[in-house]
Amino acid sequence: MPSSFAQYFNSAWCINLQERTQRWFDFSSQIGHDWPSAMVARFDAVNGHRVVVPDWYKAPPGAWGCLMSHMRIWEDALTRGFERVLVFEDDAVFCDGFVEKAELFLDAVPKGWDQLYFGGRPLGRARRVNNLVVEPKEVINTQAYAISNKFMRRMYGIVADLPRYELPWQFHVDRILANEHRKPDTKIYCPSTLMVGQRAGDSDIGPNKHRTEFWNEEAWQPRDESLIAVLAAPRAGGSCVASILDALGAWGGTEFRPADIDNPQGSFEPLWLGNQIYNMIDRESLVMTSKPDDRQRVLRQWLDSQMANHKGGAHYFLKHPMLPMMLGDLEQAHGEILRKIVVRRSINDIILSFETMLEREWSPTLDVESYLRRFTAEIDQATTDDCLVLDYDEILRSPHQAVQQIREFCNLPQNPSRTKEAVSRVAAA
């Protein structure tokens, strides 16, 4: 980023209704010597009460004016070939030292962003990118954001053809943007502490605000979360390790594939995700039958649902026999919080155990050794210095040591009763 905050953006606008002179004064008076006031241009807002609002638009007229104001800014920026612009609304209120903090934030933001929210209201639990930057699931309110040329082009196309999109919240501009935030290819970021709030006072489009809000609540702040992937060939001890993680307090869900003759204690494979995986990869040929984006979307959807349903947990685990074949997708979807536990077992022992399942579940023509060696080859390739590598026979011989290794590697809290339960599950394996 250029050393000057002003030079990073092609232009900046503040949306302000012509009759709202006090609001423009309040906004512009905040801009100090470190941020040249000439950089911020007043944008004459569309007054929704004075223009014709289409019959299909069901939100209040003020919301239509707000939507059209943002759209016209995008239109002007696209026409002029701008790459990055700043957009403010006139009720924006800046934190102390805004420019200095914003420059540090911009230095830390990953390249290729679509939107940056200096202020707003994040929804859902954000992901930590680094000490200064988080990636929220979505953001509402539009008092202070930056937008890229690519994302302006995308949003302009949506708003220009809005009636054919089934969007929630009656087409308010912030909800239209938030609908795109939820898509896996959208890159939005905000500071770990939001810098621009919304001033108290009467609103042009909705209920009046009784106090100035910055929305730096704990509810959306990222936690030190991890996703622990258990990588094991079928019949190599993956279920045993998943059972240990479950006993130690990691969260893998509530609906697992039921226990059966092959896994009397249960497989600890999430039922919904397991069904989705078998729709995306052929179980016997191991041929992918879906696009990478679709597989990554499903993996994100699963973890999002776990985080939503188990708000007290910061450590999640995932075990499935096809996971080694999807490791690239898993790293794309959750690489920033991913920890890998590799479970090894001799190929002869795996084959011996696996062949007992063939008559019940598998094609009699399956070349078992070649099939299983494909798994072990994928796991070997995935094994890096940051993995915990366990031998299944060693787990069975020394369960206390294995449980301790797993607990320390995953940074799970020490709890004697949970440790005892984990050891007892190994003994019963």
N, C-alpha and C positions, 0 to 999 in steps of 0.2 A: 504494500500500500504506500502511496506517496506520503511524505512526512506531514503534509497539511491535510487535515480532515476535509476542508473545503474542496481540495483538488481531487479527492477520491470520487466524488459524485459530479456528474455532468451538470446537475441543477437540483434545486430544492424548492418545493412549493408549500405554502400553507393555505389550506382551503378555508375561506372566510366569506360569509354572506355580506353583501354590500352594506346592509343596514347595521351590521354587527361591528361597529367601529370600536367599541370598548373592548370586545374580545380580541380584535387585531392589535390594539394597543397593549393589552395584557400579554399577548403572545410575544410581540416584537420587542417589548421592553426587557424580556429575559435574555436576549441575545447579547453577549458581551463582546469585548474587544478581541477575544481569542477566536471568535467565529464571525467573520465579516457579515454584517447585516445585509449587504448587497447580494449575498449568496441566496438568501431566502426571499423568494418572490411571493407576493400575495396572489392567490388564485381566486378569481371571482366565482364563488360557488353557485351552482344551479339551485334556484329556489323552487322546490317541488310544489309549492302552493301556487306558483304563478305560471307553471307550464302545464301542458296536457300530459296526464299520467295514463299510460295504456290500461285498457280494461283488464288485461290479464295480470297486471301487477297488483298484488293484494296487500302489500305493506303500506304504511302511511305515506302521504306525499313527501314528507320530509326525508324519508328513507330513499325514495326515488331520486330526489335532488342530490342526496349524498352519493348514491351509486353513480349517477351521471357525472358528478364532479370528479370522482376518482377515475371513471372511464375516460373523461376528456383529458385528464392529466396524462394517462397512459397513451392516449391517441397523439397528443402533442409530442410526447417524448419519442414515440415510435416514428412519427413523421420527421423529427429532427435527428433521428439516428442515435439517440442517447443510449448508452450501455447501462448506466446505473443512475437512479434518481432517488431523492428523498421526498417523502410525502408526510406532511403534518396536518393535523386539524387544529383549529384555533383554540381548543380547550386543552392543548398539550401543556404540561408544566414540567420543566427540566430539573433534574437533580443538581446539586452543587458539583462543579467541576465536570460538567457534561462532556465538553469537547475532549478533554484529556482522557476521560474514561472511555469515550467512544473510539478514540484513536487506538487505545490498547485493545479494545474489543475487536476492531476491524483487523488489526495485526494478527489476531488469534483465530479469526474465522476461516474455516476451510474454503478452498477455491470452489467455484462452480455453484455458488448459492443462488437460490431463486428469490427468497425474501429474507430480510433481516428485520426483526422487531426490536426497536429500542424501547418501546413501551407497548402495552397491550395486556391481554388477559390470557395466559396459557391455560389450556385444558388438558387434563391427563398428566401422567408422570413423564417428565422430560428425561432425556438421556444426556449424561455429561459427556461433552466432547473434550474439554480441557478445563483448567481452573477458571477461565473467563467466559467460556461459551457452552451453552446447552442447546440441545435440539428438541424442541417441544413437539408433541404430537399434532397440535393445532393451536392457533391463536385467534381470539376474537378481539374486537375493538381495533380501530385503525388510526389512533391519534399520532403514531410515530413509526413509520416503517420505511425501509429501502426496498426497491424492487429492481430486478434485472430486466434487460431487454427481452430475453427469452421468455421470462414469466409474464411480463407485460403483454407480449404477443399472445401467449396462451390465454390469459385472463380476458384480454380484449375480445378474442374470438368467442369465448364463452358468453360474455355479457351481451355481445352483439346478436347472439342467437339464443338468448336466455329462455324463451318459452319452451324449447324442446328439452331442457334439462330439468330433471326432477330434483329440485333442491329444497332443503329444509329452511325453516325460519323465514319464510316469506321473502326470500331474495334480498335480505340486507347484505350490503357489500362485504361486511366482515365474515358473514356465514358463507358467502359464495367463495371467498378466499379460503376459508377454513375447510370447505369441502375438498379443495384441491390439496390442502396441506396433508390430508390423510392418505393421499396416494403415495406409494413407495418411491416413486421417482422424483418427488418434490423435496427440495432441500431448503428448509427454513431453520433459522438459528436466532437465538436471542441471548443477551448477556445473562450471566448467572445471577446478577442482581439488576433488575430492570431500571432504566435510567430516566424514563419519561412517563409521567403519570397523567391522569385525566383530572382537570380542575373541577371543583365543585361548582354547581350553578345550574341554570336551566338549559335544557337540551333542545336542539332543533329537530331531533328525530325520535326521541323516546322519553322515558321518565326522567325527571330532574335528578341530578346527583347531589346528595346532601353532604358529601365530603370528598376531598381530593383522594384519589386511589392510585397506588402504584402496583398493586397486586403482586407483591413479593411474598405470597403465602407459602408455607411449607408444603401445601398439598401438591403443588406441581414441581417442587424442587427435586432434582435427581437424588437417589440414594446410591450407596455403594453396593450395587446389585451385581450378581454374576449368574450366568447360565452355564451349568456344568453338563457337558456332553459326554455320555458314556459311549465309547467307541469299542465295539467288540463284534467279532464274527458271530453268527448264530451258534448257540450252544457253547460259547466260550467263556461264560461267567458274567455277562453284562447284567443280567437280572439280579445276580447276587450283589453286585456293586450298587445298582440302583436301589435295592432294598436297604443297603447300609446307609446310603444318602437319605432315604426316606426316614429311617430310624434316627439319624443324627439331626433331623429338623429341616433339611432342604425340602423344597416344595416342588412336586411333580404333577400336582393335580389331584382330583378326587375320583375321577372315572377312569380306571385302568382296565386293560383287557383282563377278563376273569382268569383266575387260577385254573389250571388244567393238569392233566397227568404229566406233562412235560415240565411245567413250572408250578408245583403244588403250593408254593408260597406266593405265586403271582409273578407276572413278568415286569410289572411296573412300567408298562407301555401305555401312554395316553390313548384312550379309545378313539376319540374324535380325530386326533392327529394321525393315528395309525391308519384309519380308514382313508384319510386324505392322501397319505403317502402312497398307499397301494393304488390310488387313482392316478398317481403321478409317475410311478415306476413299476414296470412289470416285475412281479415277484421272483420269477424263475429266470427269465432272460436278462434281468437287470438293465433293461433298456429304458431310458427316460421317455415318458409319453407326454411330457408337458414342458412348457417353456421355463427357463430359469426364473424369470420375473414372477411367474405364477407360483413356483415352489417357494421362493423367498417370501412372497406375500403370505402364503399359508403359514410358514414358520413364524413370521412376525405376528400374525393374527393369533396363533396359539399362545405365544409368550405374552402378548398384550392381554389376552383373556385371563391368563394365570395371574398377572400383576393386578388386574382389576378385581379378581375374586379372592386374592390372598394379599391384602394390603399390608399385613404385618411381616411378610417375608421379604428378604433381600437376596436369597440364594435359591435358585431354581435348577432343577435337573431334568434332563431329557435322555431317554433311552429308547432306542428302536433298532431292530436288526438291520434296517436299510440305511441307518444314519451314516455309516462310513461311505456309502455311495453318494450321499448328499452333502458331504462336508463342505464343498465349495459354496453351496447355497447357504449352508449354516453360517459360514464365515462372512458371507456378504450380508446376511440378514442381521447377525448379532455379534460380529467379530470383536466389537469394542468391549463386550462384557463376557466373552466366551472363555471358558476353561475346559480343557480336554483331559479326560481320564481314559487311558488306553488299557484294555484288558487283553492279555495274551494267554493262549493255551496251545499245547502241541497240536499240530494238524491231525495227528492220528487219533488223539482223544476227542477232538471236535468231530471228526468223521464218525467215530464209533457212537457218540452221543446223537449225532444228527441222523444217522441211518435208522434209529429207532422211530423217528417221526415220519419216515418216507411213506409208509403204507397208509398213514392216516391223512397226511396233508399235502404230499408232494407227488409230482409226476414220477412214475417208475422209471422213465428214461433219463432222468436227471443225472448228469455226470457230477457226482457229489464232490469229488476231490477238486476238480477244476472250478466248480462253483464256489467252494469255500476258499480256495486259493485267491480268487478275485477279491474277496473281502480282506484277507490278510495282506494282500498287496496294497490295497487302498489304505489300510490302517498303517502299514509300514511307511507309506509315503506321507501320511498325516502326522506321524510321530516326530515331534520337534523337542527342543530342549525345555520348552515351557510346559510340556505334558507331564502328567503323573502316569508312569507305566507300572502296571501291576501284573503279576503272574497269578492266574486263577488257582493253581495248586498251592502256591505260597499263601494266598488268602485263606484257603481251607486249613493249611497247617498252622498258620500263625494269625488267627483272626484279630487278636488284640492289636498286634502291630499294624495290620492292614487298616483297621478302623482308625487308628491314630494317624496314619499317613493320609488317609482320605480327609479326616477332619482338619488337619493342619493345612493341607494343600488347598482346600476349599474355604479356609478361614471361617469355619463353622464354630459357634460358641461351644465351650467345653461344658458338658452336662453329664454327670456320672450315670444318671438313670438312662439317658439316651445312649450313651456308650455301651452300657450293659445290654440294652435291647438290640443294638446293632451287632454286638458279638454273638448274642443268642441266635440271631437270624442266620449268621454264617454257619454256626454249629448245626442248624437245622437244614442247611442246603444239601 
